[in-house]
Amino acid sequence: MNHDLIERNVGLMAVLTAVAISFGGLVEIVPLMNQKSATEPAVGLPMRTALEVVGREVYLREGCYNCHSQQVRSLAEEVLRYGPASQAGESAWDHPFQWGSKRTGPDLARVGGRYSEEWHRLHLTNPRDVVPESNMPGYPWLNKAKVESGEAAAMMTALRRVGVPFTDQDIAAADASTVDHTHMEALIAYLQTLKVPQPPVASPAAAETPAADTAQPAAEAAPADATSAEPAAEAKP
């Protein structure tokens, strides 16, 4: 096709640009919609508490995503700095997700548990108190802003509408678990959740059950006379 014709015809160029973008989007998005690891929660991904839900809303409201991403790419240097590469299933409860595309500040996908709650409070109130060279603004007003009655419940209800499996009991108990908390505490609680999901660990009792089951046939197969039964008993775990 004659490129000169396209470049001189604004309408045609706009249509062809839209077609190219749409095709590229379909190629990238449709396969992910049918990929289980991208549409289901990661193993061990916990549901957020009411306070953490409020904290995420504070994170969005204050525009933290403008300077911080939540996506560790699979590049060797990123994995060394931040931790394991992020998986799509880790964002299953995030609407919208917070992967981000800009890093004026560091990635936060693995910040949970790295610093104490007091460190976060100092850093969010005045970042230069803990990181002298920081250009991040402070958020001292979060220390005074209280979580309002019904605030968490409304957020959890909205999230349930888009697929987050909060129960009626979770929503009903939201006010009781957030009363007297500040937005600063809520934001810190949310930041502490940003970590690699931990798969559930099998209990010791469950691990011992197969051993007990395998020992049973040996006991049943033991001969009736006492002299031959003694070695079998010694071999039994």
N, C-alpha and C positions, 0 to 999 in steps of 0.2 A: 504493500500500500504506500502511496505517496505521502511521506511525512510532512512535506510542505503543505499539502491539502489539509491535513489534520491540525497542524499548528496554526493555520490561518482561520480555521473554522472552530470557534470557541465552543459552540454547541456540540459538534461532533466529538471534540476532544474531551468534553465533560462526560458524554455518554460512554465513550470507550474507557475513560479512566474509571468510571463507576463499575463497568463490566469487569475490568481487570482486578479491582479491589474486591469485588464480590466473589469472583472466582478464587482469588487467593485466600480470602476468609473462609470459604467453604472447604477448601483443601486442608486448612489448618484446624478448623473447628469440628467438622463432622466426624472425623476419625476419633477425636477425643470424647465426643458424646457417646460413643459405643465402646469406649475403653474402660473396663471395670475399675482400674486403679485411679482413674481420673474422676469418676462419678460417685464412688463410695468412700466413706470415711476411712482414714488410715487406721490400721489395727492399733488399739490402745488410745485412740483420740478421745479425750474426755469431753463431756458436755460442760459448758461454761456455767458458773454460778451466776446468780442475779447480779452480784456486785461486779463480777468480771464483764458481764454484758453491758452494764452502765459504763465501765471503764473503756470498753471498746468504742462506745458511742462518743465518749470524751475525746478519745484518740482521733476519731473522724472529725469531730466538730472543731478541734484545734488545728486541724490540717497537718498532723504529724506525717502523713503519707507523702506530703510534698517534698520532704527531705530524707525520709527513711523508707527503704524497701523492706519487704518481708519475704524474700526469695533468695535463698543461697543457691547460686548456680553450680553446675557440676564441674566447674573449673578447679584445677588442683589448688591454686592459690586461695580461692574462696573457701574451699573445704578446710584448708589448713587454718585459715583465720577464724571462720565462723562455726564450722562443724559440718555434719553430714548435709548433703544437698537436699533441698526441699522437694517434697512430693506433692502432687496435686491433691491427694486425699487429705492432707493436713489442713486444707482450707475448706473442707466440706461444710462446716458450720458458718463460714464467713460470707455474708451477703451485704455489700459486695466484698470480694477478696481484696487483700491489701498487698499484692505482690509488688506493685510499684515499678517505676522505671527510672528513678533518679536517686542518687545517694550523695546528698550534701553531707549527711551524717551517715553513720554505719548502718548496715543491715541489722534488723531486729528479730529475725526469724528464730534466733537461738539465744536471745538475751535472757530468757527466763531462768532464774536460779543463779545467774552469774554474779549478781550484785544483791546486797541486802535491801530490804525495804527502806531502811533509813538512807542508804546511798541514793536510791531513786528519789526519795523525798527532797534531799538536798540538791540533787542534780536538776530536778524539775523546777524547784523554786528559784535557784540561781546556778545555772550550769558551771559558771566559772569558779564556784566554790570547790568543785571536785576536779574539773578539767579546765585549767587556766586558759588554754588556747581555744576553747570552744567558742563558736559563733552562734550557738543555739540561743534563742530567746528564753527567758524565764516565764514560768506560769504560776506566780505566787498566789493568784486569786483562787486557784483550785483548792488551796488549803482551807478556804472559808466557805466555798460553795457546797452546800449540803445536798445529798440525794433526796429528791422530793418524793412524797407519797404517791404511789402509782407510776412513778417514772420507770422503774425496772420492769414492772408488769406489762406496761404498754410496749416496751421494746421487745420483751420476750414473746408477746402475742403477735407482733409484727413478724418476728423471725419464724415463728411457728407457721405462719401463712406461706412462707417460702420454703418450707421443708425441714426446718430445724425441729427435732422431735421433743420439744418441751411438753411436759404433761400439765394437766390442770392443777395438780398439786404443786408443781414447780412454780407456776405463775402465782398461785394463791399465796405461797410462802415468800414471794419476792420482797414485799414490803418489810416483813419482819427481819429478813436477813440483811437489808440495806439501811435500816433506820439508824440515824446518828452517824452514818459514814459520810465522808466528804468525797468530792470528785477526785481529789488527789489520791485518796486511798483506793478508789475504784480504778483509776488509771494504773496505779502501781500493781494492783491485783491482776489486771489484764496483762500488763507487761510480763509478769511472772509466769503466765501461761504459755508464753511464746518459746516453746522448746520442742525437741523431738518427742513424738508420742511414744510412750513406753508400753509394749504389749504386756498383758497380764501374766504374772508369774504363777506357775502351777504350785499348789500348796504341797508341803511335804507328805501329807496324808495321801493325796492323790498319787504322788510318785511312788509310794510304798505299796499301793494296792495291787499292781501287776505282779510284784514279787510274791505277795501273799497268795495270789491266784495260782501262780506257777508252782508254788510249794505244795498246794493241796493234792495234786495227783500223786506226788511222791509219797505223801502220807497215806493215801488210799491204797497205793501199790505195795506198801510195806507188808512183809509176811507176818503171819499170826504168831510164830514162836518168838520168844523174848530174845534169844541169842542173835537171830538175824535182824530183828527190829532195831537193836542198839546202834549198829553202824548207820542205818537209815536216819535215825534220830540225830546222830552227830552231823550228818551231812546237810540236815535241814537248816536253811538260813534263819 
